[in-house]
Structures are given as structure tokens and as C-alpha cells.
């Protein structure tokens, strides 16, 4: 199979070693696992005032993301660095917000099958950069990204930002009793 054929669709199997090496050069190591090619999201970069929004994973300041999530967020308090690394690695779409000096000031990620289901999560903007619409710009860049805009169901969970997400069509579940959650503790208790 040639490299061009490998790029059609989110995954392809049985690449030659030459094709796999070329993919590592083009999109970075780790996308070819020996059985499938994990395709990255289409690159998106846009501005919001003097801020840059980018879906380039190479720009991410993972230490800053970990520090915020584990120390400042209510939903991921205490999350360890390995879990943050793994969550970013396996998210289809990530979006960073960067100030005019290139420092990261915000983040969001989306996990999806690219067809029927997507989960928007870990959305934050550092406090000193809030109040100027950057959170809205960040969420908009993710949910309107060309790779996920047509996903039929997009979900999120929030304790305090309902108004922000409502601007993008998010609404409370119509029948929450149909949804169930399996926590790590519950799963461990069954082992």
C-alpha cells in the first residue's frame, strides 16, 4: 500500500515499513502502531484578538495543562501527569490558546468516533485571560472544527459554565435517567 492510500480514512492497516517511516516523519512518531495508522485532526489555527488558537499537539505545554487540571480544576483535582499525558495522546482533537508571546493560556480536548459521539472535556482558560471571550472562542474552535462539526451527538459535563456551552447548542440531557456512569472505583470493586 502506498502512503497516499494510507491517508484515506482515519485508520488503515498493513502499511509497509517505508510507508510507516514516512508517516512518522510527516505527522510524528506513534501514529503507526504496526496495525493501524491513527490520523491526527486537521490542523486548525485561528486568532481571537492577539491570541492564537491552535490544534497542533506539538505546541501544547503539557506541564501547564497538568498543573491546571490537577491543581486548579474541580473536575480533575489530583489527576496525575501520566493520566494527563495519556488523555491528550488519545484525544482526537486538542485545542490550545496562546498569548502573543506564545505562552499557553487555555486548553480543550475532544474524544470522538468522528461519526455519532463526541465528548468535549478539560476546557479551561487561565484566570488572568478570562473575561474577553477567549473561552467562547476556544469552545467554538473545537465544536466547529471541520472534522467534528457533523458528529451527531456531542456531550460535556459542567458544574458552572452552562451559559457558555448553551451558546453552542448544548443543553441538559432530556432524560438523564437513561444515562449511567461507570467509575474506576466501581469497576475495581467488581474485579
RAKA-V473596 format. One record per residue. N is the residue number from 1. RES is the residue in one small letter. OMEGA is omega in radians with two decimals (none if undefined). BURIAL is # if it has 9 or more other C-alpha atoms within 8 Angstrom, else .. D_CENTER is the distance of its C-alpha to the mean C-alpha in Angstrom with 2 decimals. Layout:
n;res;omega;burial;d_center
N;RES;OMEGA;BURIAL;D_CENTER
N;RES;OMEGA;BURIAL;D_CENTER
//
This chain:
n;res;omega;burial;d_center
1;x;3.11;.;29.85
2;x;-3.11;.;29.20
3;x;-3.12;#;25.91
4;x;3.14;.;25.90
5;x;-3.13;.;25.99
6;x;-3.07;#;23.16
7;x;-3.13;#;20.79
8;x;-3.13;.;21.60
9;x;-3.08;.;19.01
10;x;3.09;.;15.87
11;x;3.04;#;18.19
12;x;-3.11;#;21.79
13;x;3.00;#;24.25
14;x;3.06;.;27.30
15;x;3.03;#;26.63
16;x;3.12;.;29.41
17;x;3.11;.;29.10
18;x;3.11;.;29.49
19;x;-3.14;#;26.65
20;x;3.13;#;24.35
21;x;3.12;.;25.50
22;x;3.10;#;24.93
23;x;3.09;#;21.32
24;x;3.13;#;20.84
25;x;-3.04;.;22.45
26;x;-3.03;.;20.54
27;x;3.09;.;16.88
28;x;-3.12;.;17.36
29;x;3.05;.;18.57
30;x;3.13;.;17.03
31;x;3.07;#;16.03
32;x;-3.06;#;19.52
33;x;-3.07;.;20.27
34;x;3.12;.;23.83
35;x;-3.11;#;23.25
36;x;3.02;#;20.19
37;x;3.08;#;18.18
38;x;-3.08;.;14.40
39;x;3.09;#;13.63
40;x;3.05;.;10.85
41;x;3.04;.;9.53
42;x;-3.13;.;12.36
43;x;3.07;.;12.51
44;x;3.00;#;12.62
45;x;3.08;.;14.50
46;x;-3.13;.;16.35
47;x;3.00;.;18.32
48;x;-3.00;#;19.01
49;x;3.13;.;22.45
50;x;-3.12;.;22.47
51;x;3.04;#;18.71
52;x;2.98;#;16.44
53;x;-3.07;#;12.91
54;x;3.07;#;11.35
55;x;-3.14;#;8.54
56;x;-3.13;#;10.68
57;x;-3.11;.;9.42
58;x;3.14;.;13.14
59;x;-3.00;.;13.39
60;x;2.99;.;11.30
61;x;-3.02;.;13.83
62;x;3.08;.;12.67
63;x;3.11;.;15.99
64;x;3.13;.;15.46
65;x;3.13;#;12.09
66;x;-3.13;#;14.03
67;x;-3.13;#;17.06
68;x;-3.08;#;15.59
69;x;-3.05;#;13.85
70;x;-3.05;#;16.94
71;x;-3.02;#;19.52
72;x;-3.10;.;18.81
73;x;3.08;#;16.56
74;x;-3.02;.;18.39
75;x;-3.08;.;15.75
76;x;-3.12;.;15.02
77;x;3.11;#;18.43
78;x;3.14;.;19.63
79;x;-3.10;#;16.51
80;x;-3.05;.;17.59
81;x;-3.14;.;16.20
82;x;3.12;.;16.13
83;x;3.08;.;13.87
84;x;3.12;#;11.35
85;x;-3.11;#;11.78
86;x;-3.13;.;11.48
87;x;3.11;.;8.34
88;x;-3.12;#;6.57
89;x;-3.04;.;8.95
90;x;3.04;.;8.40
91;x;3.14;#;4.79
92;x;-3.05;#;5.78
93;x;3.00;#;3.87
94;x;3.10;#;3.33
95;x;3.06;#;6.38
96;x;3.01;#;9.31
97;x;-3.01;#;12.61
98;x;3.11;#;15.76
99;x;-3.06;#;19.40
100;x;3.06;.;22.32
101;x;3.13;.;22.94
102;x;3.13;.;19.51
103;x;-3.14;.;18.55
104;x;-3.11;#;15.08
105;x;3.14;#;15.46
106;x;-3.06;#;12.15
107;x;2.96;#;8.42
108;x;3.08;#;5.63
109;x;3.12;#;2.07
110;x;3.06;#;3.43
111;x;-3.02;#;5.89
112;x;2.97;#;8.88
113;x;3.11;.;12.30
114;x;-3.13;#;12.43
115;x;-2.98;#;15.66
116;x;-2.97;.;16.26
117;x;3.04;#;13.41
118;x;-3.14;#;9.86
119;x;3.07;#;8.60
120;x;-3.05;#;7.05
121;x;3.08;#;7.16
122;x;-3.13;.;8.09
123;x;3.04;#;9.05
124;x;2.96;.;11.99
125;x;3.12;#;14.52
126;x;-3.01;.;17.31
127;x;-3.07;.;20.54
128;x;3.13;.;22.53
129;x;3.12;#;20.25
130;x;3.06;#;20.13
131;x;3.14;.;22.56
132;x;3.11;.;22.15
133;x;-3.11;.;19.56
134;x;3.09;#;16.66
135;x;3.10;#;14.58
136;x;3.12;.;15.54
137;x;-3.14;#;14.82
138;x;3.11;#;11.23
139;x;3.13;#;10.68
140;x;3.13;#;12.85
141;x;-3.14;#;11.13
142;x;-3.00;#;7.97
143;x;3.11;#;10.32
144;x;3.11;.;12.94
145;x;-3.02;#;11.23
146;x;-3.13;.;13.88
147;x;-3.04;.;12.05
148;x;-3.04;#;10.98
149;x;-3.11;.;13.69
150;x;3.05;.;16.14
151;x;-2.94;#;14.35
152;x;3.12;.;17.17
153;x;3.07;.;15.65
154;x;-3.05;#;12.61
155;x;2.99;#;12.74
156;x;3.03;.;12.02
157;x;3.11;.;14.40
158;x;3.07;.;16.03
159;x;-2.95;.;19.40
160;x;-3.06;.;20.09
161;x;-3.11;.;18.10
162;x;-3.13;#;19.37
163;x;3.10;.;20.92
164;x;-3.05;#;17.86
165;x;3.10;#;15.99
166;x;3.11;#;19.34
167;x;-3.10;.;19.46
168;x;3.06;.;16.78
169;x;3.09;.;18.66
170;x;3.12;.;17.23
171;x;3.11;.;20.25
172;x;3.08;.;21.40
173;x;-3.14;.;21.77
174;x;3.12;.;25.19
175;x;-3.10;.;26.21
176;x;-3.13;.;24.31
177;x;3.11;.;27.06
178;x;-3.08;.;25.65
179;x;3.09;.;22.46
180;x;-3.10;.;22.61
181;x;3.06;.;20.59
182;x;-3.13;.;21.18
183;x;3.10;.;20.77
184;x;3.14;.;21.18
185;x;3.14;.;24.63
186;x;3.12;.;25.75
187;x;-3.14;#;24.82
188;x;-3.13;.;26.63
189;x;-3.12;.;29.64
190;x;-3.10;.;30.06
191;x;none;.;30.29
//
